[in-house]
Amino acid sequence: MASNSASETAGNDSSGLKEAEKPHIQPLRLPTHEEIRGQDIWNNCAVRSVFSGIMGGGLGIFMGMLLGALDNPIMQDQMSGKQQFIYAAKQMGQRSWHSAKTFAVMGFVFSAAECVVEKV
């Protein structure tokens, strides 16, 4: 009798786990007016292009800082530590600005072209 009740509780536990493992199916819902308005704004080519340009500029700043830090001064042995730091900071700033402009233009042009081709 004790073994029978033990097997019943084990059977109940396994059936409870099977019910818990079933995924809950949710019905489809229609998008709200705010969601539709947001999608309409994002589907505007100008908004996409400007956003891509801004994100490209941010990527360019990061890449410029990364690559500018790797630039060694030519007269490194004649410069003091402070001069080397100032030189490295200026190089990082210049590279960041140039890379930001380049990546921003590339992102803007690519996104604008892609959006216009998609709309036509």
N, C-alpha and C positions, 0 to 999 in steps of 0.2 A: 504494500500500500504506500509506503514511504517512497519507493522508487517510482511508482506510478505518478504521485503528486509532483515529484521532482521533474519527471519528463514533461508533465503538463505545463509547469512554469517555464521550462526551457522552450517549449513550443510556443507559448504566449509571448515570450521575449523575442523570438525570431520573427514572429508575425508582426510584432510591434515595430521591429527594425525595418521590415519590408515596407510598411506603411510610411515610416519616417523618411525612407530613401526616395520615395516617389516624388518627382518634381511637381511643383504646383503650376498648373497651366493658368495663365492669366489671359483674359480676353483682350482683344485689340482695342485700342482707344484712339479716338481721333485727336489730332493735334489741336492745341488751344490757339486762340487768336494771337497771343503773344509769340508762340512758337512759329506760327505761319509768318508773322511780321518779321521775326528774326531771320528766318530762312530767306525771305524776300530781300532783306537788307544785305545778307551775305552773298546772294546771287547777283548783286550789282557788280559789274566789272570794275568800276572805279574803287569801290570799297576793297575788293579782293586785291587789286593791284597796289593800292596804298599800304594795306596791311602787309603784303609780301615784301614791299620795299622797306618797311620799318623792321620787319623780322630779319631781312637780309642785312640791313645796317647793323643790327645787334650781333649777328653772326660775324660780320666783318670786323667789328670792334674786338670781339673775342679772338679771332684768328690773328688780327694785327698785334694784339698784346702777346699772344703765344709766340708768334714768329719774330716779333721785335725783341723779345727777351733773349733770343738766340744769337742776335747780332753782336759781334765782338768789335770793339774799337781797334783801329789800325795801330795806333801808338799806345797800346795797353800798358806796356812796361814804363812809359814816361808819365802816365797819368796817376794822380792820387786816387784813393778810394772814392772820395766825394765827387771828383771829376768823372770817374767811370760811372758812378750812379746817375749823375745828371745826364751824361751822354746816353746811357741806356734808357732813361725815362723819356728823353726827347725822341729817341729812335722808336720806342714803343708807341708814343703818342702819334708820331708821323705815320707809322705803319698802320696803326689802328684807324686813323682818319682816312687814309687812302683805301684801305681794305673795306671800311664801312661804306664809303661812296661807291666803290666797285660792286660790292655785293648788293647794295640797295638798288642800284640801277639794273643789275642782272635780275634780281627778284621781281622788280617792277615790270620790266620789259617781258620777261618770260610769262609772268602771271597775266599781264594784259593780253599778250598774243594768244595764250592758251584759252583765256576767257572769250575772246572775240571769235576764235575758231569754234569753240564749243557752242556759242550762241547762233552762229551762222549755219 
